């Protein structure tokens, strides 16, 4: 990812320089977002699958690797895709649910972003922070992130404070949808499956 990452920086895109701030923001991306993206990718590669035994058999557990989305999507009971016309991004999701405190919550989550750096960082943050959350909790995180991007809040609460990095890109309004897309595809897929299984 790192070889082509500078081409993904909104600060290096003439379309995003309309506000006259692209050059100043390039330093932010290189120092903050690039570093975060690399750290999140390393963390994901080292992260154990962590699925409860009752959700996946040993053979299937061995076959599913968090770095191989195709295998996860083939095995997961909840799979979805969402495309955003505004930014051109596509986000695929595969996840498992478990019963926690009498309601369903995320047991394992895999996202495949076809997106700019902002969308990829957002997807990685979702994979790291949304396991264990129920649908209402994920909707709450989306609302908080939307408020952050709109300037209605200064930062994100823990344990979602990693998303606070996006406060610096509020002016890139045409990229807000890419940042929200991972949450949107999770919510849409979960709600669609609930209706079909009702």
matplotlib code that plots the C-alpha trace (Angstrom):
import matplotlib.pyplot as plt

x = [0.0, 2.7, 4.2, 1.1, -0.3, 0.8, -1.3, -4.3, -3.7, -6.5, -3.8, -2.2, -5.4, -6.2, -9.9, -9.2, -7.1, -10.1, -9.9, -6.3, -5.3, -4.2, -0.5, -0.7, -2.7, -0.2, 2.1, -0.8, -1.6, 2.1, 2.7, -0.6, -2.7, 0.1, 1.6, -1.8, -2.6, 0.7, 0.3, -3.3, -2.3, 0.5, -1.9, -4.5, -1.9, -1.0, -4.5, -5.9, -9.3, -10.9, -14.1, -15.9, -15.8, -19.5, -19.5, -16.8, -15.5, -11.8, -11.3, -13.1, -11.3, -8.0, -9.1, -10.4, -7.6, -8.2, -5.9, -7.9, -11.3, -12.5, -12.2, -14.0, -16.8, -17.3, -17.7, -19.5, -23.3, -23.5, -22.0, -22.6, -21.4, -22.0, -20.9, -20.7, -21.2, -20.0, -16.5, -16.3, -15.5, -16.8, -16.8, -17.4, -18.1, -18.3, -19.1, -20.4, -22.8, -22.9, -25.4, -24.0, -26.1, -29.3, -28.7, -26.7, -23.3, -20.3, -18.2, -15.8, -15.6, -13.8, -13.9, -12.5, -12.1, -11.7, -11.2, -8.9, -6.6, -9.3, -11.7, -9.0, -8.0, -11.7, -12.3, -9.2, -10.4, -13.9, -12.3, -10.3, -13.0, -16.4, -16.1, -18.4, -20.7, -24.5, -26.3, -27.4, -23.8, -22.6, -25.2, -24.2, -20.5, -21.6, -23.6, -20.6, -18.3, -20.7, -20.8, -17.0, -16.8, -19.5, -17.6, -20.3, -17.9, -14.1, -13.2, -14.5, -14.9, -12.9, -12.5, -13.3, -10.8, -8.8, -11.5, -10.6, -7.8, -10.5, -11.2, -8.4, -10.1, -13.5, -12.9, -12.7, -16.5, -16.5, -14.5, -16.8, -18.8, -15.7, -14.9, -18.5, -18.8, -17.5, -20.1, -22.8, -22.2, -22.2, -25.4, -27.1, -26.1, -27.1, -30.5, -31.2, -30.4, -32.6, -35.5, -34.9, -34.6, -37.6]
y = [0.0, 2.4, 2.7, 4.2, 5.9, 9.5, 9.3, 8.7, 11.8, 14.4, 17.1, 15.8, 15.9, 19.1, 18.5, 18.8, 21.9, 24.1, 25.3, 26.3, 24.0, 20.8, 21.6, 22.3, 19.2, 16.9, 17.1, 16.0, 13.0, 11.9, 12.2, 11.1, 9.1, 7.3, 6.2, 5.2, 3.2, 1.3, 0.6, -0.6, -3.0, -4.4, -4.9, -6.5, -9.0, -10.0, -10.1, -13.5, -14.4, -14.6, -16.3, -18.3, -22.1, -22.4, -20.0, -21.6, -25.2, -25.8, -26.6, -23.5, -21.4, -22.6, -21.7, -18.2, -15.6, -12.0, -10.9, -12.9, -11.3, -13.8, -16.7, -14.7, -13.7, -17.3, -18.4, -15.5, -15.5, -11.8, -10.3, -7.0, -4.4, -0.7, 1.8, 5.5, 7.4, 10.7, 9.5, 6.4, 4.1, 0.6, -1.2, -4.9, -6.4, -9.9, -10.5, -12.9, -12.2, -13.5, -13.3, -10.8, -9.6, -10.9, -9.2, -9.7, -8.1, -8.3, -11.4, -11.0, -8.3, -8.1, -5.1, -4.9, -1.2, -0.1, 3.4, 6.3, 6.3, 7.9, 5.0, 2.5, 4.0, 4.2, 0.5, -0.6, 1.5, -0.2, -3.7, -2.8, -1.1, -2.5, -6.1, -6.6, -3.7, -4.2, -2.5, 0.4, 1.0, 1.0, 3.5, 5.7, 5.6, 6.6, 9.5, 10.7, 10.4, 12.4, 15.1, 15.1, 15.6, 18.3, 20.2, 19.6, 17.9, 18.2, 14.6, 11.0, 9.3, 6.3, 3.6, 5.2, 8.1, 6.8, 8.2, 11.7, 11.8, 12.7, 16.0, 17.6, 16.7, 18.3, 20.7, 17.7, 17.4, 15.3, 12.6, 12.4, 9.7, 7.6, 7.9, 6.9, 4.1, 1.2, 2.0, 2.4, -1.0, -2.7, -1.1, -1.7, -5.3, -6.0, -4.4, -6.1, -9.5, -8.8, -8.1, -11.2, -13.5, -12.0]
z = [0.0, 0.9, -2.6, -4.1, -1.0, -1.8, -5.0, -2.7, -0.6, -1.2, -0.8, -4.0, -6.0, -7.9, -7.3, -3.5, -3.8, -4.5, -0.9, -1.2, 1.7, -0.1, 0.1, 3.9, 4.5, 2.7, 5.7, 8.0, 5.9, 5.6, 9.3, 10.7, 8.3, 6.6, 9.9, 11.2, 8.1, 8.3, 12.0, 11.5, 8.7, 10.8, 13.7, 11.5, 10.2, 13.7, 15.1, 15.9, 14.4, 17.8, 16.8, 19.4, 18.8, 18.5, 15.5, 13.5, 13.5, 13.8, 10.1, 9.0, 11.6, 10.1, 6.6, 7.4, 7.6, 8.4, 5.6, 3.0, 2.6, 0.0, 2.4, 5.2, 2.8, 1.6, 5.2, 6.9, 7.4, 6.8, 3.7, 1.9, -0.4, -0.7, -3.4, -2.9, -6.2, -4.7, -3.9, -6.1, -3.2, -2.7, 0.6, 1.1, 4.5, 6.1, 9.7, 12.3, 15.1, 18.6, 21.5, 24.2, 27.1, 25.5, 22.1, 19.0, 18.7, 16.3, 16.9, 14.0, 11.3, 8.0, 5.6, 2.1, 1.1, -2.5, -1.5, -0.9, 2.2, 4.3, 3.6, 4.3, 7.6, 8.6, 7.7, 9.7, 12.7, 12.4, 12.4, 15.4, 17.5, 16.5, 17.6, 20.5, 19.5, 18.9, 16.0, 18.2, 19.3, 15.7, 14.7, 17.7, 16.5, 13.1, 14.5, 16.6, 13.6, 11.4, 14.1, 14.3, 10.5, 10.6, 13.4, 16.0, 18.3, 18.9, 19.2, 19.6, 23.0, 24.0, 22.8, 19.5, 19.8, 16.9, 14.6, 16.0, 13.4, 10.8, 12.5, 10.5, 7.2, 7.9, 5.0, 2.5, 2.5, -0.7, 1.3, 4.3, 2.6, 2.2, 5.9, 6.8, 4.2, 6.4, 9.1, 6.4, 4.9, 8.3, 9.3, 5.9, 5.7, 9.3, 8.9, 5.6, 7.1, 10.1, 7.8, 5.7, 8.7, 10.5]

ax = plt.figure().add_subplot(projection="3d")
ax.plot(x, y, z, "-o")
ax.set_aspect("equal")
plt.show()
